Structures are given as structure tokens and as C-alpha cells.
Amino acid sequence: MDDAFIELASVDGEITPTGVATIGLKDDGLYRGDGAFEVIRVYAGKPFALVDHLDRLGRSSASISLEFDRAALTREIDMLLAEAGEIEGQLRLIVTRGGRRIVATEPIPTHAESVSVASITYQPTVILTGVKSLSYAANMEATRLARARGADEAVLVRPDGTVLEPPTSTIFWATRDGVLRTTALEAGVLDSITRDRLVEALEVEEGAWRIEELHAAAEAFLASTTREIQAVSSIDGEELPAVAGPRTREAQEAFAATLAREL
Ligand SMILES: Cc1ncc(COP(=O)(O)O)c(C=O)c1O
């Protein structure tokens, strides 16, 4: 299906195939990663949680003193979705310091049923914590560092040993006595929309947990717009006792029910 996916982009309302879409070179969105973005899942042409994503884009932009025209962006999203048809894909929104509004359709990246993770030390910056800014180079490098250690994905851990999140998702895990846990937002993680829906639907203990507690998990999973719910197979080279264990399957079912209800 991906071969047939036609990627389209809107730049300030002008729609073209993404491959030929352009913005001016001298945009600090490019020169300095100064801007904000969102990735939204589109199911059969319908965007999931669009308002939440626009709200978060508003908060990210406000955090870096960047204004954008939300009404214009919303119109451009509608126009692009109408042009794209009933796609199974995702929508990338970008607002740049140079003032460009970009909306682009993309195929969903393929994700295996389970993923191995390696802990990578990371110190959140105070100013950009919880902000989906265009400055994601550290997140991308963390994944490469994890891959160099033989894992599929990173889990960012503060120098003091507090578990944060993977570079583009949230991590949940179950303790040996079945308590589902995830990092509290205050510890310095993104207010993930998938996380929000799971915290609503399931009993989840939020807190600041140490890496040793994650190592002792009975099962774990990653949650995000593109991954939905993906089982974790191993952490720092140690296999987890259950891969797609009961709490992971419960989360998958709860998220599927949320999608069915909201779409
Ligand atoms: C740092 C980070 N954490 C978590 C997530 C998951 O957020 P969402 O569920 O809103 O996709 C993302 C999404 O890309 C992210 O970049």
C-alpha cells in the first residue's frame, strides 16, 4: 500500500506533491530548528484527536513565543485531507519561525509487533521540555545511539536515573504485581495524546521512577500516535518475562475502543 501512497503537502495553503513543495531557505525553522510540529494519525481519511493536536501545537508555539494562524491552518488541513481522500496515513503539521504553515500527508512508518529498548542518558533542557519543537536532533541521535547498542529504540533516562520517555513515544510498564506505571508529566516528558487516552481508560500510577524499577518490569509497551501500542521485548539486553503481556493487551483493547468511539 505504501508504494501507492501519494504524499501531498500544503505550504500556506498551496497544495503540491510533497517532493516538489518548497519553502525559502532563509527560514529559522531550518537554520535553527526554530518552530513547532505535530504528527496526527489519519484513519480512513479522518484525523484522530485533531483538536488535541492543534491545542498542543498552540502550547508548543507559545512556549517558544511563536504565533501562527490557527484558523488558516485548520482550513488548510481540511483542504489537504479533502484532496488526499480516505487515506490510512498521518498528517504532519509544521509552523516555522519564518512564518510558514506546512501540512503534509505521510504513510505510516512500519513498526514491528515488539521493540527492544536501551536506556540512553539525557538531560532535558528546561526551556524545551514538553515542547514539540523542530529541534529534535537530540531525540533522533538517542535512537541512533540505542541502535549502535543493538536495540531498536532508546528510552531516555535522566543523569540521576529517572526514566523519562523514548524519543518519540511514551513508555508504560507493569510491575511484578501488575501495577501499570508511566512517568509523570512533571518529570519532564511530552504530554502525549496517546498517553492521555490510556491514563483516562486504565488505572495508571504516574510518578518519577528509577531505571532499576523499569528493569524489574513484568512487561512494558510504547505508546504514540504512529506506534499506537507496541510491546517491548527487552530492556538493556534483558528479555521481559511477558511480551505483549496482559496489561499490554488490555491497553491495546482500550485504545482500539477509544479510536472506535472518537472517530
Ligand atoms: C518526546 C515524545 N514523547 C511522546 C510522544 C507521543 O505523543 P503522541 O501520543 O501525542 O503521539 C511523542 C510523539 O511524537 C514525542 O515526540
The ligand as an SDF file (V2000), in Angstrom:
LIG
                    3D

 16 16  0  0  0  0  0  0  0  0999 V2000
    9.0030   13.0470   23.0090 C   0  0  0  0  0  0  0  0  0  0  0  0
    7.6970   12.4030   22.6580 C   0  0  0  0  0  0  0  0  0  0  0  0
    7.0390   11.7190   23.6140 N   0  0  0  0  0  0  0  0  0  0  0  0
    5.8520   11.1190   23.3460 C   0  0  0  0  0  0  0  0  0  0  0  0
    5.2800   11.1670   22.0790 C   0  0  0  0  0  0  0  0  0  0  0  0
    3.9460   10.5200   21.8180 C   0  0  0  0  0  0  0  0  0  0  0  0
    2.9730   11.5230   21.7030 O   0  0  0  0  0  0  0  0  0  0  0  0
    1.5980   11.2780   20.9480 P   0  0  0  0  0  0  0  0  0  0  0  0
    0.9020   10.1620   21.6630 O   0  0  0  0  0  0  0  0  0  0  0  0
    0.8550   12.5560   21.1160 O   0  0  0  0  0  0  0  0  0  0  0  0
    1.9230   10.9320   19.5570 O   0  0  0  0  0  0  0  0  0  0  0  0
    5.9270   11.8730   21.0740 C   0  0  0  0  0  0  0  0  0  0  0  0
    5.3190   11.9390   19.7360 C   0  0  0  0  0  0  0  0  0  0  0  0
    5.9630   12.0930   18.7540 O   0  0  0  0  0  0  0  0  0  0  0  0
    7.1620   12.5170   21.3650 C   0  0  0  0  0  0  0  0  0  0  0  0
    7.8030   13.2070   20.4240 O   0  0  0  0  0  0  0  0  0  0  0  0
  1  2  1  0
  2  3  1  0
  2 15  2  0
  3  4  2  0
  4  5  1  0
  5  6  1  0
  5 12  2  0
  6  7  1  0
  7  8  1  0
  8  9  2  0
  8 10  1  0
  8 11  1  0
 12 13  1  0
 12 15  1  0
 13 14  2  0
 15 16  1  0
M  END
$$$$
